[in-house]
Amino acid sequence: MPSKDSRNTQAKIVNAAWKLFYTKGYESTTIDEIVEESGTSRGSFYHYFKGKDELLNTLAELFDNKYSELEDELEKAGGAYDRLLFLNHELFFMIENSVPMDLLARMYSAQLVSGSGRNLLDRNRIYFKLLRRIVAKGMEDGEFDASLSVNEVVKAYAMMERAMISDWCLSNGEYSLVRESENTLPRLLKGYINEK
């Protein structure tokens, strides 16, 4: 298990990189600037990352951090259906308003092209753990159709989110990701509601 100092150093590098990516753009940001902004060293940078491209995979970690922040607010969101809509809205609002589209596109491209680092699909991410808890509770409470598995519902939800983000990037953001999801996600989730 990595030491606390090790995790802090890596987090400093990741946070500095994303701050620079947001303000300067990915292409204009250099490794030296990331090192300077993070207050670390080139050796530390290369200890954790092979290069700047590898930092694209950490965007999923930033999304998971957002989910962690939202966990306390979930109780106020209502049942499982409403909680899933709430999480989606909050994440897509963050993406639409603060994540540069070229970084999203690069992250998806890196996930498709590289043979490793497909962390978007890592079932141990906070994202998937939180979704499984919400869906399992929804099934336990009779809100979702219990003839399906938790994993089936989570997979469909996650696929829809990835598809919407991909399409939004392909469309160069010509529509609101949040509004499109508000129209589409409820239709998908209603297919999993227990009609009994």
Solvent accessible surface area in square Angstrom, and as a share of the most:
residue,aa,sasa,rsa
1,M,214,0.96
2,P,80,0.51
3,S,67,0.43
4,K,142,0.60
5,D,108,0.56
6,S,28,0.18
7,R,105,0.38
8,N,68,0.35
9,T,33,0.19
10,Q,63,0.28
11,A,46,0.36
12,K,109,0.46
13,I,0,0.00
14,V,8,0.05
15,N,87,0.45
16,A,7,0.05
17,A,0,0.00
18,W,5,0.02
19,K,114,0.48
20,L,19,0.10
21,F,1,0.00
22,Y,87,0.33
23,T,103,0.60
24,K,85,0.36
25,G,27,0.26
26,Y,6,0.02
27,E,120,0.54
28,S,64,0.41
29,T,2,0.01
30,T,69,0.40
31,I,32,0.16
32,D,84,0.43
33,E,54,0.24
34,I,0,0.00
35,V,17,0.10
36,E,142,0.64
37,E,76,0.34
38,S,12,0.07
39,G,66,0.64
40,T,33,0.19
41,S,55,0.36
42,R,115,0.42
43,G,55,0.53
44,S,30,0.19
45,F,0,0.00
46,Y,96,0.37
47,H,140,0.62
48,Y,47,0.18
49,F,7,0.03
50,K,177,0.75
51,G,17,0.17
52,K,37,0.16
53,D,94,0.49
54,E,57,0.26
55,L,0,0.00
56,L,6,0.03
57,N,25,0.13
58,T,6,0.03
59,L,0,0.00
60,A,1,0.01
61,E,83,0.37
62,L,31,0.15
63,F,8,0.03
64,D,12,0.06
65,N,78,0.40
66,K,43,0.18
67,Y,2,0.01
68,S,48,0.31
69,E,117,0.52
70,L,6,0.03
71,E,60,0.27
72,D,122,0.63
73,E,74,0.33
74,L,8,0.04
75,E,126,0.57
76,K,163,0.69
77,A,26,0.20
78,G,38,0.36
79,G,35,0.34
80,A,6,0.05
81,Y,37,0.14
82,D,65,0.34
83,R,45,0.16
84,L,0,0.00
85,L,44,0.22
86,F,47,0.20
87,L,0,0.00
88,N,5,0.02
89,H,64,0.28
90,E,43,0.19
91,L,6,0.03
92,F,0,0.00
93,F,108,0.45
94,M,40,0.18
95,I,0,0.00
96,E,57,0.26
97,N,94,0.48
98,S,56,0.36
99,V,8,0.05
100,P,39,0.25
101,M,45,0.20
102,D,70,0.36
103,L,1,0.00
104,L,0,0.00
105,A,46,0.36
106,R,81,0.29
107,M,0,0.00
108,Y,31,0.12
109,S,56,0.36
110,A,24,0.18
111,Q,12,0.05
112,L,139,0.69
113,V,125,0.72
114,S,40,0.26
115,G,77,0.74
116,S,83,0.53
117,G,36,0.35
118,R,113,0.41
119,N,33,0.17
120,L,14,0.07
121,L,78,0.39
122,D,61,0.32
123,R,110,0.40
124,N,110,0.56
125,R,24,0.09
126,I,66,0.33
127,Y,13,0.05
128,F,1,0.01
129,K,93,0.39
130,L,4,0.02
131,L,1,0.00
132,R,67,0.25
133,R,130,0.47
134,I,7,0.03
135,V,1,0.00
136,A,43,0.33
137,K,98,0.42
138,G,0,0.00
139,M,24,0.11
140,E,138,0.62
141,D,89,0.46
142,G,36,0.35
143,E,50,0.22
144,F,0,0.00
145,D,46,0.24
146,A,73,0.57
147,S,97,0.63
148,L,51,0.25
149,S,51,0.33
150,V,39,0.22
151,N,100,0.51
152,E,91,0.41
153,V,0,0.00
154,V,6,0.04
155,K,113,0.48
156,A,20,0.16
157,Y,1,0.00
158,A,1,0.01
159,M,94,0.42
160,M,22,0.10
161,E,4,0.02
162,R,60,0.22
163,A,60,0.47
164,M,16,0.07
165,I,8,0.04
166,S,36,0.23
167,D,69,0.36
168,W,12,0.04
169,C,23,0.14
170,L,155,0.77
171,S,28,0.18
172,N,121,0.62
173,G,26,0.25
174,E,144,0.65
175,Y,60,0.23
176,S,16,0.10
177,L,0,0.00
178,V,16,0.09
179,R,161,0.59
180,E,69,0.31
181,S,2,0.01
182,E,91,0.41
183,N,86,0.44
184,T,45,0.26
185,L,1,0.00
186,P,26,0.16
187,R,181,0.66
188,L,52,0.26
189,L,1,0.00
190,K,118,0.50
191,G,64,0.62
192,Y,40,0.15
193,I,47,0.24
194,N,43,0.22
195,E,151,0.68
196,K,224,0.95
